[in-house]
Amino acid sequence: MLVLTAVLVLGMKLSARVTSVVVAIKVAVVLVVIIAGAFFVKGGNYSPFIPKAEPVTAGGNLKAPLIELMFGWAPSNFGVMGIFTAASVVFFAFIGFDVVATAA
């Protein structure tokens, strides 16, 4: 903490240089992770890109999703509707975390 205080007291140019060094280190770490991860990518995992939809076997009318009750679309695992379902879950999960962070 004292080091950062000293950097800020000594001036804007030094503070800008220190910030640039810290950003360069962070970018380097991200690039190392991307490059190291590139060796673990397998093309076979992308086929099929969108797996075939499989009907959901569990549940009844009381546990039916709202979209099924409103539009008659049967819920499914995988497929295009599965992608939209996952995207909506991730979206609302993020909004929930954002609300918690804003309230804090």
C-alpha positions as CSV (number, residue, x, y, z in Angstrom):
1,M,0.0,0.0,0.0
2,L,2.8,2.4,0.8
3,V,4.4,1.6,-2.6
4,L,1.3,2.6,-4.4
5,T,0.9,5.7,-2.3
6,A,4.5,6.7,-3.1
7,V,3.9,6.2,-6.8
8,L,0.8,8.4,-6.7
9,V,2.6,11.1,-4.8
10,L,5.7,11.1,-7.1
11,G,3.6,12.1,-10.1
12,M,1.3,11.3,-13.0
13,K,4.0,10.1,-15.4
14,L,5.3,7.5,-12.9
15,S,1.8,6.4,-12.1
16,A,1.1,6.0,-15.8
17,R,4.2,3.9,-16.3
18,V,3.4,1.7,-13.4
19,T,-0.1,1.2,-14.7
20,S,1.2,0.3,-18.1
21,V,3.5,-2.3,-16.7
22,V,0.7,-3.8,-14.6
23,V,-1.6,-3.9,-17.7
24,A,1.2,-5.5,-19.8
25,I,1.7,-8.2,-17.1
26,K,-2.1,-9.0,-17.1
27,V,-2.3,-9.2,-20.9
28,A,0.8,-11.5,-20.9
29,V,-0.8,-13.8,-18.4
30,V,-4.0,-14.0,-20.5
31,L,-2.0,-14.7,-23.6
32,V,-0.1,-17.5,-21.9
33,V,-3.3,-19.1,-20.8
34,I,-4.8,-18.8,-24.3
35,I,-1.6,-20.2,-26.0
36,A,-1.3,-23.1,-23.5
37,G,-5.0,-23.9,-23.9
38,A,-4.8,-24.0,-27.6
39,F,-2.8,-27.2,-27.4
40,F,-5.8,-28.9,-25.7
41,V,-8.4,-28.0,-28.3
42,K,-9.7,-31.1,-30.2
43,G,-11.6,-30.7,-33.4
44,G,-13.7,-33.8,-32.7
45,N,-15.4,-32.0,-29.8
46,Y,-17.0,-29.6,-32.3
47,S,-18.9,-32.3,-34.3
48,P,-21.9,-32.0,-34.1
49,F,-21.7,-28.3,-33.3
50,I,-25.3,-28.4,-32.1
51,P,-26.3,-31.8,-30.8
52,K,-29.7,-33.3,-31.7
53,A,-32.5,-32.2,-29.4
54,E,-33.7,-34.9,-26.9
55,P,-37.1,-34.6,-25.2
56,V,-37.1,-34.0,-21.4
57,T,-38.5,-37.1,-19.8
58,A,-39.1,-35.9,-16.2
59,G,-41.7,-33.6,-14.9
60,G,-45.4,-32.9,-15.3
61,N,-47.7,-30.0,-15.9
62,L,-46.9,-28.5,-12.5
63,K,-43.2,-28.5,-13.4
64,A,-43.6,-27.4,-17.0
65,P,-41.6,-24.4,-18.1
66,L,-43.5,-21.2,-18.8
67,I,-42.7,-21.3,-22.6
68,E,-44.3,-24.7,-22.9
69,L,-47.5,-23.6,-21.1
70,M,-47.7,-20.4,-23.2
71,F,-46.7,-21.5,-26.7
72,G,-46.8,-25.3,-26.5
73,W,-43.1,-25.7,-27.2
74,A,-41.9,-28.9,-25.6
75,P,-38.7,-28.5,-23.5
76,S,-35.7,-30.4,-24.8
77,N,-32.1,-31.1,-23.8
78,F,-29.5,-29.9,-26.4
79,G,-30.6,-28.6,-29.7
80,V,-31.3,-24.9,-30.6
81,M,-33.9,-24.6,-27.8
82,G,-31.4,-26.0,-25.3
83,I,-28.9,-23.3,-26.4
84,F,-31.5,-20.6,-25.9
85,T,-32.4,-22.0,-22.5
86,A,-28.8,-22.1,-21.4
87,A,-28.3,-18.5,-22.7
88,S,-31.3,-17.3,-20.8
89,V,-30.2,-19.0,-17.6
90,V,-26.7,-17.5,-17.8
91,F,-28.2,-14.0,-18.6
92,F,-30.5,-14.0,-15.6
93,A,-27.8,-15.5,-13.3
94,F,-25.5,-12.6,-14.3
95,I,-28.3,-10.1,-13.7
96,G,-28.8,-11.6,-10.3
97,F,-25.1,-11.3,-9.4
98,D,-25.1,-7.7,-10.8
99,V,-28.0,-6.8,-8.5
100,V,-26.2,-8.2,-5.5
101,A,-23.0,-6.3,-6.4
102,T,-25.0,-3.1,-6.9
103,A,-26.8,-3.5,-3.6
104,A,-23.6,-4.0,-1.7
